[in-house]
Amino acid sequence: MSEQSELVADERNSSVPLRALAYAQLAHFGSQISIDGESLPVGNHFAQSFALILHELATNAAKYGALSAQQGTVTLAWSVVFTAKGRHLKLSWTERGGPTPSTDSPRGFGTTLVTRQLEGPLGGEAAFDFRSEGLTVRLDLPIDGVGVSPVKPAEADV
């Protein structure tokens, strides 16, 4: 069983560090992937859905996007934002250096899967931006009540 699978399948774990989950899911791409985000503990249900989303984004990038090219890169970054509606995880998946994404293709399985995982189990939203320099995906996930441990606002926000 892979490290990523163990992180989300071990029911003894009440939470999984989001950063560790991202590294475990994407480590085999090596230096083509850059990860920037705090090590936020998330519940198993959230971790399973999020792992599926990362897997799908990486699979599509390896087949059609930046990870299909030797010089291609992906930057995965996230932060917690405090809003009037509660805490939100704002995440971006940014591909560069791969083939130009097709903007006229019909919505594929990957886009549908990511959107359904976000809107259904996680209650979030996804925005896909197919630019000539590469795909950017922005995810917005409300995290209060989905097994994400509290974090304090940055001092500048207080």
C-alpha positions in Angstrom: 0.0 0.0 0.0 1.4 3.4 -0.9 2.1 6.1 1.7 -0.8 8.2 0.4 -3.2 5.3 0.6 -2.1 4.6 4.1 -2.7 8.2 5.1 -6.3 8.1 4.1 -7.2 4.4 4.6 -6.0 4.0 8.2 -9.1 4.6 10.2 -7.0 5.0 13.4 -5.9 8.4 12.0 -8.5 11.0 13.1 -6.7 13.5 10.9 -4.1 13.8 8.1 -1.8 16.7 7.5 -2.8 18.3 4.2 0.8 19.0 3.3 1.8 15.3 3.9 -1.1 14.2 1.8 -0.2 16.5 -1.1 3.5 15.3 -1.0 2.5 11.6 -0.8 0.1 12.0 -3.7 2.5 14.0 -5.9 6.1 12.9 -4.9 6.7 10.7 -7.9 6.7 13.8 -10.1 9.8 15.1 -8.3 11.0 18.6 -9.1 8.2 19.2 -11.6 5.9 19.8 -8.6 6.2 22.7 -6.1 4.0 22.6 -3.0 3.3 25.7 -0.9 0.8 25.5 1.9 0.5 25.1 5.6 0.4 21.7 7.2 -3.3 21.8 8.0 -4.8 18.7 9.8 -7.8 17.5 7.9 -10.3 14.7 8.7 -10.3 11.4 6.9 -13.4 12.1 4.8 -12.0 15.4 3.6 -8.6 13.7 3.0 -10.1 11.0 0.8 -12.0 13.5 -1.4 -9.0 15.8 -1.6 -6.7 12.9 -2.5 -9.0 11.9 -5.3 -9.0 15.5 -6.6 -5.2 15.7 -6.5 -4.9 12.4 -8.2 -7.2 13.5 -11.0 -5.4 16.8 -11.5 -2.0 15.1 -11.6 -3.2 12.3 -14.0 -4.6 14.9 -16.4 -1.4 17.0 -16.2 0.7 13.9 -16.9 -1.5 12.9 -19.9 -2.3 16.3 -21.5 -0.7 19.1 -19.5 2.5 20.4 -17.9 3.6 17.1 -16.5 3.6 15.5 -20.0 6.5 17.8 -20.9 10.0 17.4 -19.5 10.3 21.2 -18.8 6.7 21.4 -17.4 5.9 22.3 -13.9 3.0 22.4 -11.5 2.6 24.7 -8.5 0.2 23.6 -5.9 -0.5 26.4 -3.3 -3.1 26.9 -0.6 -4.0 29.1 2.3 -6.8 29.5 4.8 -8.9 32.6 4.4 -11.2 33.9 7.1 -14.5 35.2 5.7 -17.9 36.3 7.1 -19.1 32.8 6.1 -16.3 31.0 8.0 -12.9 29.6 7.1 -12.2 28.7 3.5 -9.3 26.8 2.0 -8.2 28.6 -1.2 -6.1 26.4 -3.4 -4.5 26.9 -6.8 -3.1 24.3 -9.2 -1.0 26.1 -11.8 0.6 24.4 -14.8 3.3 25.9 -16.9 5.7 24.7 -19.6 3.5 22.1 -21.1 1.4 22.0 -24.3 -1.1 24.8 -24.8 -4.4 23.6 -23.3 -7.4 23.2 -25.7 -10.1 25.6 -24.8 -12.6 24.2 -27.3 -12.6 20.6 -25.9 -15.8 19.4 -24.3 -15.7 19.0 -20.5 -13.9 15.8 -19.8 -14.1 13.2 -17.1 -11.4 14.8 -14.9 -13.1 18.2 -14.8 -16.4 16.6 -14.0 -14.9 14.4 -11.3 -13.1 17.3 -9.6 -16.2 19.5 -9.8 -18.5 16.8 -8.4 -16.0 16.0 -5.5 -15.9 19.7 -4.6 -19.6 20.5 -4.9 -20.8 17.3 -3.4 -18.8 15.9 -0.5 -16.8 19.1 0.2 -19.3 21.8 -0.6 -16.8 23.8 -2.5 -16.3 25.3 -6.0 -13.8 24.9 -8.8 -12.8 27.3 -11.6 -10.8 26.1 -14.6 -8.8 28.6 -16.6 -7.4 27.2 -19.8 -4.8 29.9 -20.7 -2.2 29.6 -23.4 0.6 29.4 -20.8 -1.1 26.5 -19.1 -4.1 25.4 -17.0 -4.9 27.1 -13.7 -7.5 25.5 -11.4 -8.7 27.4 -8.4 -10.6 25.6 -5.6 -12.6 27.2 -2.8 -13.6 24.9 0.0 -15.5 25.9 3.1 -13.6 24.1 5.9 -15.6 24.7 9.0 -17.4 21.5 9.9 -15.5 19.1 7.5 -12.8 17.8 9.8 -10.3 20.6 9.4 -8.6 21.6 12.7 -8.8 25.3 13.6 -6.0 27.7 12.7 -5.7 31.2 14.0 -5.8 34.2 11.7 -2.5 35.8 10.9 -1.5 38.6 13.2 -2.2 41.1 10.4 -5.8 39.9 10.3 -6.4 40.4 14.0 
